[in-house]
Amino acid sequence: MLNKIRFIIWLVIMLIVAYFVSMNSTSISVNLIPGYQTVPLPLSIVIIVSLIIGAILAVILTVGDWIKFKLEIKKLRKQLENCEKEKQVFMQLKDSNQPKSGTENNV
């Protein structure tokens, strides 16, 4: 069922892209560097390539933060594990220091 939904979503996206391409077929030249122009390309191709380049740059710029967050999570899990161990030690000490109710001497 999930595969069918995914297929339908991709089909709708492809139809939207096809419509977009057909509506933006005008050829344009892009001035990248002063004095240099690209060969005439359809506007839709220029826009799609720009979106892809932007997405790649966004991923590259967020990789550093992603790695930093993963390292922080690893550090916090280690701290949590140490705290759990300390808690167990304190619970054992608490249990061993409490007098047993049947062995108390009331004077």
C-alpha positions in Angstrom: 0.0 0.0 0.0 2.8 2.4 0.9 4.6 1.7 -2.4 1.4 2.6 -4.3 1.1 5.9 -2.4 4.7 6.6 -3.1 4.3 5.8 -6.8 1.2 8.1 -7.0 3.1 10.9 -5.3 6.1 10.6 -7.7 3.7 10.4 -10.7 2.0 13.7 -9.6 5.4 15.3 -9.1 6.5 14.2 -12.6 3.3 15.5 -14.1 3.9 18.9 -12.4 7.5 18.9 -13.7 6.4 18.0 -17.2 3.8 20.8 -17.1 6.4 23.3 -15.7 8.8 22.3 -18.5 6.2 22.8 -21.2 5.2 26.2 -19.9 8.8 27.4 -19.6 10.3 26.4 -22.9 11.7 29.8 -23.8 15.4 29.7 -24.4 17.7 32.0 -22.4 21.4 32.7 -22.0 22.8 33.0 -18.6 25.6 35.5 -17.8 27.8 33.7 -15.3 30.9 35.8 -15.7 31.0 39.2 -17.3 31.7 38.6 -21.0 30.7 34.9 -20.9 27.3 33.6 -21.7 26.0 30.1 -21.7 24.6 28.6 -24.8 20.8 29.2 -25.0 19.0 26.8 -22.7 15.3 26.4 -22.0 14.2 28.4 -19.0 12.9 25.3 -17.2 16.3 23.6 -17.4 18.0 26.6 -16.0 15.5 26.7 -13.1 15.7 23.0 -12.4 19.6 23.0 -12.4 19.5 26.0 -10.1 17.3 24.2 -7.7 19.5 21.1 -7.8 22.6 23.2 -7.1 20.9 25.0 -4.2 19.8 21.7 -2.7 23.4 20.3 -3.0 24.8 23.4 -1.3 22.2 23.2 1.5 23.2 19.6 2.2 26.9 20.4 2.2 26.3 23.3 4.6 24.2 21.2 7.0 26.6 18.2 7.1 28.8 20.0 9.7 25.9 20.7 12.0 24.6 17.1 11.6 28.0 15.6 12.6 28.2 18.0 15.5 24.7 16.9 16.7 25.6 13.2 16.3 28.7 13.7 18.4 26.7 15.6 21.1 24.1 12.8 21.2 26.9 10.2 21.6 28.4 12.3 24.5 25.0 12.7 26.2 24.2 9.0 25.9 27.6 8.2 27.6 26.8 10.7 30.4 23.4 9.1 30.8 24.9 5.7 31.0 27.4 6.9 33.7 24.5 8.5 35.7 22.5 5.3 35.6 25.5 3.4 36.9 26.0 5.9 39.7 22.3 5.6 40.5 22.6 1.9 40.9 25.6 2.2 43.2 23.8 4.7 45.4 20.7 2.5 45.5 22.8 -0.4 46.6 24.5 1.7 49.3 21.1 3.0 50.5 19.8 -0.6 50.7 22.9 -1.8 52.6 22.9 1.0 55.1 19.2 0.6 56.1 18.8 -1.5 59.3 16.7 -4.6 58.9 13.5 -4.4 60.8 13.8 -7.8 62.5 17.3 -7.3 63.9 16.9 -4.0 65.7 17.6 -4.0 69.5 15.2 -1.7 71.3 16.7 -0.7 74.7 
